[in-house]
Amino acid sequence: MKVKDVMMRTAARCHPDTNLGAAVEMMWTRNCGILPVVDAEDKLVGVITDRDICIALGTRNLLAGDVAVKDVASAHVYWCKSDDDVRSALQVMAASKIRRLPVVSSTGVLEGILSMDDVVLHTEAGGQPCELPAEKVVKTLQSVYSSGLPQLAEKKFAVA
C-alpha cells in the first residue's frame, strides 16, 4: 500500500509569517493538530503543532497575534513521498516518535499529510484482508508512545 492511498490530500497549511492566532484558528476549523509550514512556492519549510503553540504561548508573555509561526515552528521536519510504501512511512514515524508526516513531491512541494489516524482507518479490521496488518500499526504506535509518557514516582510512606 502506498502513502497516496491513505494520505489526506487537502492538508491545512500556513506560512512562516502567519501569526499563532491565525494558526490556531486554522487548526480549530480544520480539526487538526499540525500545520505544515510552506513558502510562497508551497514547498515544505517546517511544521507547527498544537503542542508547539501551547508551549510557546505558555512560556511567553505575548498574545497569539504577536508571535509568528516562524518563531515557534520546527524546521527539522520528517516527511515522506506519496509513492513511498506506508510501511516505510510507519518506520519513520516509529523511529522519530511522531504521529503525522507531511507528504511532499520530488521538488519538496506539499501534497498532503499522512497521520496515524489515516493509517489506522486503513488497517486490517474485522477479518477483512488488507496489505497493512493491524500488528504493524500497533507496533508503530507503541514505538511512538514509548517512554514519552510522564513517569509517576513511587510514593514511600513512613510508618510511625
C-alpha positions as CSV (number, residue, x, y, z in Angstrom):
1,M,0.0,0.0,0.0
2,K,1.3,3.4,-1.0
3,V,1.2,6.6,1.1
4,K,-1.0,8.2,-1.7
5,D,-3.7,5.5,-1.0
6,V,-4.0,6.6,2.6
7,M,-2.9,10.2,3.0
8,M,-5.1,13.4,3.4
9,R,-4.6,15.4,0.2
10,T,-6.3,18.6,1.5
11,A,-4.0,19.3,4.4
12,A,-4.3,22.7,6.0
13,R,-1.1,24.7,5.8
14,C,0.3,28.0,6.9
15,H,3.2,30.4,6.1
16,P,6.1,31.4,8.3
17,D,4.7,34.9,8.8
18,T,1.3,33.6,9.9
19,N,0.6,34.6,13.5
20,L,-0.2,31.9,16.1
21,G,-3.7,33.2,16.5
22,A,-4.4,32.5,12.8
23,A,-2.7,29.1,13.0
24,V,-4.9,28.2,16.0
25,E,-8.0,29.3,14.0
26,M,-6.9,27.0,11.1
27,M,-6.4,24.1,13.4
28,W,-9.8,24.7,15.1
29,T,-11.7,25.0,11.8
30,R,-9.9,22.1,10.1
31,N,-9.9,19.9,13.2
32,C,-6.2,19.1,13.0
33,G,-3.2,19.3,15.4
34,I,-0.4,20.1,12.9
35,L,0.1,22.6,10.2
36,P,2.8,22.1,7.6
37,V,4.6,25.4,7.1
38,V,5.2,26.3,3.4
39,D,6.9,29.0,1.5
40,A,5.5,31.1,-1.4
41,E,6.0,28.1,-3.8
42,D,4.2,25.8,-1.4
43,K,7.4,24.0,-0.6
44,L,7.6,22.5,2.9
45,V,9.9,24.5,5.2
46,G,8.6,23.4,8.7
47,V,5.8,22.2,10.8
48,I,4.0,23.6,13.8
49,T,1.8,21.5,16.2
50,D,-0.9,22.5,18.7
51,R,1.6,21.5,21.4
52,D,4.2,23.8,20.0
53,I,1.7,26.7,20.1
54,C,0.6,25.8,23.6
55,I,4.1,25.7,25.0
56,A,5.1,28.9,23.1
57,L,2.2,30.9,24.5
58,G,2.5,29.4,27.9
59,T,6.2,30.4,28.3
60,R,6.0,33.9,26.8
61,N,4.2,36.9,27.9
62,L,2.8,37.6,24.4
63,L,-0.5,37.4,22.7
64,A,-1.0,34.8,20.0
65,G,-1.4,37.5,17.3
66,D,2.0,38.9,18.3
67,V,4.0,35.7,17.6
68,A,4.8,34.4,14.1
69,V,4.8,30.8,13.2
70,K,8.4,31.1,12.1
71,D,9.4,31.9,15.7
72,V,7.9,28.6,17.0
73,A,7.8,26.1,14.2
74,S,10.3,23.3,13.8
75,A,12.5,23.5,10.8
76,H,13.7,19.9,11.3
77,V,10.9,18.0,9.5
78,Y,10.4,14.4,8.9
79,W,8.5,13.7,5.7
80,C,7.6,11.1,3.1
81,K,6.6,11.0,-0.6
82,S,3.3,9.9,-1.9
83,D,4.8,6.9,-3.8
84,D,6.5,5.6,-0.6
85,D,5.2,2.4,0.9
86,V,3.2,3.0,4.0
87,R,5.4,0.6,5.9
88,S,8.4,2.8,5.3
89,A,6.4,5.9,6.5
90,L,5.5,3.9,9.6
91,Q,9.2,3.2,10.2
92,V,9.9,6.9,10.1
93,M,7.1,7.6,12.5
94,A,8.2,4.9,14.9
95,A,11.9,6.0,14.8
96,S,11.1,9.7,15.2
97,K,8.2,9.2,17.7
98,I,5.8,11.3,15.6
99,R,2.2,10.6,14.5
100,R,2.0,12.7,11.4
101,L,4.2,13.1,8.3
102,P,3.9,15.8,5.6
103,V,3.8,14.3,2.2
104,V,5.9,16.1,-0.4
105,S,6.6,15.8,-4.1
106,S,10.1,15.2,-5.5
107,T,10.6,19.0,-5.6
108,G,9.5,19.5,-2.0
109,V,6.0,20.8,-2.7
110,L,3.5,19.8,-0.1
111,E,1.0,17.3,-1.4
112,G,-0.8,16.3,1.8
113,I,-0.2,14.7,5.2
114,L,-0.2,11.1,6.5
115,S,-1.4,10.6,10.0
116,M,-1.6,7.6,12.2
117,D,-5.4,8.2,12.2
118,D,-5.4,7.7,8.4
119,V,-3.3,4.5,8.7
120,V,-5.5,3.1,11.5
121,L,-8.6,3.6,9.3
122,H,-7.0,1.6,6.5
123,T,-5.6,-1.4,8.5
124,E,-6.9,-4.9,8.6
125,A,-10.0,-4.9,10.7
126,G,-12.8,-7.3,11.4
127,G,-11.2,-10.1,9.4
128,Q,-11.1,-8.0,6.2
129,P,-7.9,-8.7,4.2
130,C,-5.6,-5.7,3.8
131,E,-2.0,-5.1,2.9
132,L,-1.3,-3.4,6.2
133,P,-1.7,-5.7,9.2
134,A,-3.0,-4.3,12.5
135,E,0.0,-5.7,14.3
136,K,2.3,-3.4,12.3
137,V,0.2,-0.3,13.2
138,V,0.1,-1.3,16.9
139,K,3.9,-1.7,17.0
140,T,4.3,1.7,15.4
141,L,2.0,3.3,18.0
142,Q,3.9,1.5,20.8
143,S,7.1,3.0,19.5
144,V,5.7,6.5,19.1
145,Y,4.3,6.5,22.6
146,S,7.0,4.6,24.4
147,S,8.9,6.4,27.1
148,G,7.1,9.6,26.1
149,L,4.6,9.4,28.9
150,P,5.2,11.0,32.2
151,Q,6.5,8.6,34.8
152,L,5.0,8.6,38.2
153,A,7.4,8.5,41.1
154,E,6.8,5.7,43.6
155,K,5.4,7.1,46.8
156,K,7.1,6.0,50.0
157,F,5.2,6.3,53.2
158,A,6.9,6.4,56.6
159,V,5.4,4.1,59.2
160,A,5.1,5.8,62.6
